[in-house]
């Protein structure tokens, strides 16, 4: 319970109607979740306007409302605070309400199109293996040391985020590793937080359904680095052509990593196999159970970040070399009859290219790659034909199937994917809308030594169709089908 006056102390208000001495027990941006003595934030979203739900919030217990427009009719006993930007005000209030937790923990953010989950998760695992209490905020799961909290977004809303950080501080966590999505920066979910460091992985075609243009997407990522203070570090992938552009307006100390250019943290792939690879990082050879060139980048970013916060390679390399792939990220296993099964979250053109090129660089001569791929509904439609083209170009056989169609007709999505298949590849591409049948068919095509790749959903344990999430686990289905061979 915190006084409203203390919560809004650093908020720039235009007008205040009512007392600021109320005791606030919770912060809410969803009127359906308002409890007695809540502070409600009326947020203008893409599909609805929180101002329309102010009466409902008050009816269920809100004693104060932060809004951009104060209602003409005000209810007695309720405080109305008018602000220029309700998202910014909510971020400031959330930090204050939870005691500014980001100032009491070393917060490391990871942003980019691909690699965020792997880097954040493996940093969390590495630092825990080194004996530190840590927090993790990621697409797959949120962790307060060894306690798991379900994850619904790559980056939670700013109220939940500060709540999680406060829990980490209370649990004695020294570090928190967090994925920072482009949506999070646009929607100010990380606004006002104090970061000790930021990591940029890469940027490729994604989320244009939300950002509209690639330039807007790039700016959304860039805003995160503008948040970093002069005492923080900014680690960037110099092999990405936008790496240096990303940090143009960043005040933090800048460090680079990569495989192909002159950098502060240089990596070279010595050997690459399905069970791991041998890397040379800054002159030191180390074996990792992570597979592929894209994971060599991830490994190098983790190595660099660990050194930038003060750990010594001689101390952390043994633990780092034992880390395994994050769930749904190039998860590999050997099925019955010597068929290799791989499940990967690749749902962007660049990620799919990386996975297919990695497989083709490792698999034996004479073996085949059979790829199962779909594209999600209610998301960037422009990448659908591109994804199908990449799959057909790099695979011996392709099965196009449904991903998470959400509100869209899955067959319409598949038709858009089919449009990207070159005429010369059409004879090796099959379309099976039912995802389980598609995986079954791909496994039936395979013989000993072949590779079956199921891409797109990775760690997800559901398939979303018309607003309903049905249980579905790519890895479980693939294992079942390959072991029937």
C-alpha positions in Angstrom: 0.0 0.0 0.0 1.6 3.3 -1.2 0.3 6.8 -1.1 -0.8 8.2 -4.4 1.2 11.3 -3.9 4.4 9.2 -3.6 3.6 7.2 -6.7 3.0 10.2 -8.9 5.9 12.3 -7.5 7.9 12.1 -10.7 4.9 12.2 -13.1 4.4 15.3 -15.2 0.7 16.0 -14.7 -1.3 18.6 -16.7 -4.2 18.7 -14.3 -5.2 16.9 -11.0 -8.8 16.7 -9.9 -9.2 15.3 -6.3 -7.0 14.3 -3.5 -3.6 12.7 -3.9 -3.5 11.3 -0.4 -5.3 8.0 -1.2 -3.6 4.7 -0.3 -3.1 2.6 -3.4 -3.0 -1.2 -3.2 -2.5 -2.1 -6.9 -1.9 -0.7 -10.4 -4.1 -1.8 -13.2 -4.4 -1.1 -17.0 -7.2 -3.7 -17.5 -10.5 -2.6 -16.1 -11.5 -6.2 -15.6 -8.7 -6.7 -13.1 -9.3 -3.6 -11.0 -9.5 -4.3 -7.3 -10.5 -2.0 -4.4 -8.1 1.0 -4.0 -6.5 0.5 -7.4 -4.9 3.2 -9.6 -6.2 2.7 -13.1 -4.4 3.7 -16.3 -6.6 4.6 -19.3 -4.4 3.5 -22.2 -5.2 4.1 -25.8 -4.5 0.9 -27.6 -4.6 -0.2 -31.2 -8.1 -1.8 -30.9 -9.6 -0.2 -27.8 -9.4 3.0 -25.7 -9.0 2.6 -21.9 -10.8 5.9 -21.5 -14.0 4.1 -22.4 -13.6 1.8 -19.4 -13.0 4.4 -16.7 -16.6 4.0 -15.3 -16.2 0.2 -15.1 -12.8 0.6 -13.4 -14.3 3.0 -10.8 -17.3 0.7 -10.2 -14.9 -2.2 -9.4 -12.8 -0.2 -6.9 -10.4 2.3 -8.7 -9.9 5.3 -6.5 -7.6 7.1 -8.9 -7.4 7.3 -12.7 -4.4 8.4 -14.9 -5.7 9.5 -18.3 -4.9 11.8 -21.2 -8.4 13.2 -21.2 -10.4 13.7 -18.0 -14.0 12.7 -18.4 -16.6 15.5 -18.5 -18.4 13.8 -15.6 -16.3 13.0 -12.6 -17.2 10.8 -9.7 -16.9 12.1 -6.2 -14.1 10.6 -4.2 -12.1 9.6 -7.3 -8.9 11.3 -8.2 -8.3 12.1 -11.9 -4.8 12.8 -13.1 -4.4 14.2 -16.7 -1.1 13.5 -18.4 0.3 14.0 -21.9 1.4 10.4 -22.3 -0.4 7.7 -20.2 2.2 5.0 -21.1 5.1 7.1 -19.8 3.1 8.0 -16.7 2.3 4.3 -16.1 6.0 3.4 -16.4 7.0 6.1 -13.9 4.3 5.1 -11.5 5.1 1.4 -11.8 8.8 2.0 -10.9 7.8 4.2 -7.9 5.1 1.8 -6.7 7.5 -1.1 -6.6 10.4 0.9 -5.1 12.4 1.5 -8.3 13.8 -2.1 -8.4 15.9 -1.7 -11.5 18.2 0.5 -9.5 19.0 -2.3 -7.1 19.8 -5.0 -9.7 22.2 -5.3 -12.6 19.7 -5.4 -15.5 21.0 -6.6 -18.9 18.7 -6.2 -21.9 19.0 -8.2 -25.1 17.3 -6.9 -28.3 17.4 -7.9 -32.0 15.3 -10.0 -34.4 16.9 -13.4 -33.6 18.9 -14.8 -30.7 17.3 -12.8 -27.8 15.9 -15.8 -26.0 19.0 -17.9 -26.4 21.3 -15.2 -25.2 19.2 -14.1 -22.2 18.4 -17.6 -21.1 21.9 -18.9 -21.3 23.3 -15.9 -19.5 20.8 -16.6 -16.8 21.9 -20.3 -16.7 25.6 -19.4 -16.8 25.4 -16.9 -13.9 23.4 -19.3 -11.8 26.0 -22.0 -12.5 28.6 -19.5 -11.3 26.7 -19.2 -8.0 24.8 -15.9 -8.5 21.1 -15.5 -7.8 19.6 -14.2 -11.0 16.3 -13.3 -12.8 15.2 -14.0 -16.3 12.4 -12.3 -18.4 12.0 -14.1 -21.7 9.6 -15.3 -24.4 9.8 -18.9 -23.0 9.7 -18.3 -19.2 10.2 -15.7 -16.4 12.4 -16.8 -13.5 13.1 -15.4 -10.1 16.2 -17.5 -9.3 14.7 -21.0 -9.3 11.0 -20.0 -9.2 9.2 -19.9 -12.6 6.5 -17.4 -13.5 4.5 -18.1 -16.7 5.4 -15.9 -19.7 2.8 -14.5 -22.0 4.9 -11.8 -23.9 8.5 -11.5 -24.9 8.6 -8.4 -22.6 5.8 -8.1 -20.0 3.8 -4.9 -19.5 5.6 -2.3 -17.4 3.5 -3.0 -14.2 4.3 -6.8 -14.4 7.9 -6.1 -15.3 8.5 -3.9 -12.2 6.7 -6.4 -10.1 9.0 -9.2 -11.3 12.1 -7.0 -10.8 10.9 -6.2 -7.2 10.5 -9.9 -6.6 14.1 -10.5 -7.8 15.5 -7.8 -5.6 13.6 -9.3 -2.6 15.0 -12.7 -3.4 18.5 -11.3 -3.4 19.2 -11.5 -7.2 22.3 -9.7 -8.4 21.4 -9.9 -12.1 18.4 -9.9 -14.4 18.6 -10.8 -18.1 15.7 -9.6 -20.1 14.6 -9.8 -23.7 13.6 -6.3 -25.0 11.2 -6.6 -28.0 10.5 -3.8 -30.5 6.9 -3.8 -29.2 8.3 -3.2 -25.7 10.2 0.0 -26.7 7.3 1.3 -28.8 4.8 0.7 -25.9 7.3 2.1 -23.3 7.3 -1.2 -21.3 10.9 -0.6 -20.4 10.7 3.1 -20.1 12.4 4.6 -17.0 14.3 1.4 -16.1 18.0 1.5 -15.2 20.0 -0.9 -17.4 23.6 -1.9 -16.7 24.0 -3.1 -20.3 22.4 -3.8 -23.6 23.1 -6.4 -26.3 22.2 -6.1 -30.0 22.1 -9.4 -31.9 20.9 -8.6 -35.5 17.9 -7.1 -37.3 16.1 -8.6 -40.2 12.6 -8.6 -41.7 10.0 -9.1 -38.9 7.0 -7.4 -37.2 6.2 -5.1 -40.2 2.5 -5.8 -39.6 3.0 -3.7 -36.4 5.8 -1.2 -37.3 4.7 -0.6 -40.9 8.2 -0.1 -42.3 11.7 -1.6 -41.7 12.9 1.9 -40.8 10.3 2.2 -38.0 11.3 -1.3 -36.8 15.0 -0.2 -36.7 14.1 2.9 -34.8 12.1 0.9 -32.2 15.2 -1.2 -31.6 17.5 1.9 -31.5 15.4 3.5 -28.8 16.5 0.9 -26.3 20.1 1.9 -26.7 19.2 5.5 -26.3 18.0 4.6 -22.9 21.4 3.3 -21.7 23.4 5.6 -19.4 27.0 6.6 -19.8 28.0 4.0 -17.1 26.4 1.1 -19.0 27.8 -1.1 -21.7 26.4 -1.6 -25.2 27.5 -4.8 -27.0 26.7 -5.0 -30.7 27.1 -7.5 -33.5 29.4 -5.7 -35.9 28.7 -8.3 -38.7 25.2 -7.0 -39.0 25.1 -4.0 -41.4 22.9 -2.1 -39.0 25.0 -2.8 -35.9 26.8 0.5 -35.7 23.8 2.4 -36.9 21.9 1.0 -33.9 24.3 2.6 -31.5 24.7 6.0 -33.2 22.9 7.9 -30.4 23.9 5.6 -27.6 25.9 7.1 -24.6 27.1 3.8 -23.2 30.5 2.3 -23.6 30.4 0.4 -26.9 31.9 -3.0 -27.6 31.7 -5.2 -30.7 31.5 -8.9 -31.4 31.4 -11.0 -34.6 32.9 -13.6 -36.8 33.7 -11.7 -40.0 34.9 -8.2 -39.1 37.5 -6.6 -36.8 35.8 -6.6 -33.4 36.5 -6.5 -29.7 35.3 -10.1 -29.3 36.2 -12.3 -32.3 35.0 -15.8 -32.9 35.9 -18.4 -35.5 34.2 -21.7 -36.1 36.8 -24.5 -36.1 34.5 -27.5 -36.4 30.7 -27.9 -36.6 28.7 -31.1 -35.8 25.2 -32.0 -34.9 26.3 -32.5 -31.2 28.2 -29.2 -30.9 31.0 -27.2 -32.4 34.5 -26.1 -31.6 35.0 -22.4 -31.5 38.0 -20.1 -31.1 37.0 -17.0 -29.2 39.6 -14.3 -28.7 42.4 -16.9 -29.2 40.9 -19.5 -26.8 39.5 -22.8 -28.2 36.3 -24.0 -26.5 33.8 -26.7 -27.3 30.1 -25.8 -27.1 27.0 -27.9 -27.3 25.3 -25.1 -29.2 25.1 -25.8 -33.0 25.6 -23.7 -36.1 27.1 -20.3 -37.0 24.2 -18.4 -35.7 24.8 -20.0 -32.3 28.5 -19.1 -32.6 27.3 -15.5 -32.6 25.1 -16.2 -29.6 28.0 -17.9 -27.7 30.3 -14.9 -28.4 27.7 -12.4 -27.2 27.3 -14.4 -24.0 31.1 -14.6 -23.6 31.5 -10.9 -24.1 28.7 -9.9 -21.8 30.1 -12.1 -19.0 33.5 -10.5 -19.3 31.9 -7.0 -19.4 30.3 -7.4 -16.0 33.6 -8.6 -14.5 33.8 -12.4 -14.8 37.0 -14.0 -16.1 36.9 -16.4 -19.0 39.0 -18.9 -17.1 36.3 -19.0 -14.5 33.2 -19.2 -16.6 34.2 -21.1 -19.8 33.8 -24.6 -18.3 30.2 -23.8 -17.3 29.5 -22.0 -20.6 30.7 -25.0 -22.6 28.3 -27.3 -20.9 25.2 -25.2 -21.6 22.7 -26.7 -24.0 20.2 -25.2 -26.5 17.2 -23.4 -25.2 13.9 -25.2 -25.5 12.7 -25.0 -29.1 15.9 -23.5 -30.4 17.7 -26.0 -32.7 16.6 -28.9 -30.5 18.2 -32.0 -31.9 17.7 -35.7 -31.4 18.4 -39.0 -33.1 15.3 -41.0 -34.0 14.8 -44.6 -34.8 16.7 -45.7 -37.9 19.3 -42.9 -37.7 17.0 -40.1 -38.8 17.9 -36.7 -37.2 15.0 -34.6 -35.9 15.3 -30.9 -35.3 12.7 -28.5 -33.9 13.4 -24.7 -34.2 11.5 -21.5 -33.5 12.6 -20.0 -36.8 9.7 -17.8 -37.9 11.6 -15.1 -39.8 13.3 -15.4 -43.2 16.7 -14.8 -41.6 16.2 -17.4 -38.8 15.0 -20.0 -41.3 17.9 -19.4 -43.6 20.4 -19.8 -40.7 18.9 -23.1 -39.5 18.7 -24.6 -43.0 22.3 -23.5 -43.9 23.5 -24.9 -40.6 21.9 -28.3 -41.3 23.2 -28.4 -44.9 26.7 -27.6 -43.7 26.7 -30.5 -41.3 24.6 -33.3 -42.9 26.3 -36.1 -44.7 26.6 -36.4 -48.5 23.7 -38.4 -49.9 21.3 -37.5 -47.0 18.2 -35.4 -47.5 16.7 -32.4 -45.6 12.9 -32.5 -45.2 11.4 -29.3 -43.9 8.0 -28.7 -42.3 7.1 -25.0 -42.2 4.1 -22.7 -41.8 3.5 -19.0 -41.1 1.5 -17.5 -38.3 -1.8 -15.7 -38.8 -2.5 -12.1 -37.9 1.2 -11.4 -38.4 3.4 -9.9 -41.1 2.0 -11.5 -44.3 4.8 -10.1 -46.5 7.2 -12.8 -45.2 5.0 -15.8 -46.1 6.1 -16.3 -49.7 9.7 -15.5 -48.7 9.7 -18.2 -46.0 8.3 -20.8 -48.4 10.9 -19.8 -51.0 13.8 -20.2 -48.5 12.5 -23.6 -47.4 12.2 -24.9 -51.0 15.6 -23.5 -52.0 17.5 -25.1 -49.2 15.5 -28.4 -48.7 15.2 -31.6 -50.7 11.5 -31.8 -49.7 9.1 -29.3 -48.1 5.8 -29.8 -46.4 3.9 -26.5 -46.0 1.4 -26.6 -43.1 -0.5 -24.6 -40.6 1.4 -22.7 -37.8 -0.8 -20.6 -35.5 -3.5 -19.4 -38.0 -5.2 -17.4 -35.2 -8.2 -15.6 -36.7 -7.1 -16.2 -40.4 -8.1 -19.0 -42.7 -5.1 -21.4 -42.7 -5.6 -22.3 -46.3 -5.3 -18.6 -47.3 -2.0 -18.4 -45.5 -0.8 -21.5 -47.3 -1.9 -20.1 -50.6 0.2 -17.0 -49.9 3.2 -19.2 -49.0 2.7 -21.3 -52.2 3.0 -18.1 -54.3 6.7 -17.9 -53.3 7.7 -21.4 -54.5 9.7 -21.2 -57.8 8.3 -23.2 -60.6 11.2 -25.5 -60.7 10.7 -26.5 -57.0 7.0 -27.1 -57.0 7.4 -30.9 -57.5 9.2 -31.2 -54.2 6.7 -29.1 -52.1 3.6 -30.6 -50.5 0.8 -28.8 -48.7 -0.9 -30.5 -45.7 -2.9 -28.1 -43.6 -3.1 -30.4 -40.5 0.2 -29.9 -38.7 0.4 -33.4 -37.2 -0.3 -35.0 -40.5 2.4 -32.8 -42.1 5.0 -33.9 -39.6 3.9 -37.5 -40.0 4.3 -37.2 -43.8 7.7 -35.6 -43.5 8.9 -38.5 -41.3 7.5 -41.0 -43.7 9.6 -39.5 -46.5 12.8 -39.8 -44.4 15.4 -42.6 -44.4 18.4 -43.3 -42.3 20.8 -40.3 -42.2 18.1 -37.8 -43.4 17.2 -34.7 -41.4 13.6 -33.7 -40.6 13.3 -30.0 -39.6 10.1 -28.7 -38.0 10.3 -25.0 -37.9 8.2 -22.0 -36.7 6.7 -22.9 -33.3 9.7 -24.2 -31.3 8.9 -24.2 -27.6 5.2 -23.5 -27.9 2.9 -26.1 -26.5 -0.2 -25.0 -28.3 -1.7 -24.2 -31.7 -4.0 -21.2 -31.8 -7.0 -21.5 -34.1 -9.9 -19.0 -34.1 -9.1 -17.7 -30.6 -8.7 -21.2 -29.0 -5.3 -22.6 -28.0 -5.2 -26.4 -28.6 -2.5 -28.5 -27.1 0.3 -29.1 -29.6 4.0 -29.8 -29.1 6.2 -30.0 -32.2 9.0 -31.8 -30.4 6.6 -34.5 -28.9 4.9 -35.1 -32.2 8.2 -35.3 -34.1 9.7 -37.8 -31.6 6.5 -39.9 -31.7 6.5 -40.0 -35.5 10.3 -40.7 -35.9 10.2 -43.5 -33.4 7.5 -45.2 -35.3 9.8 -45.5 -38.3 
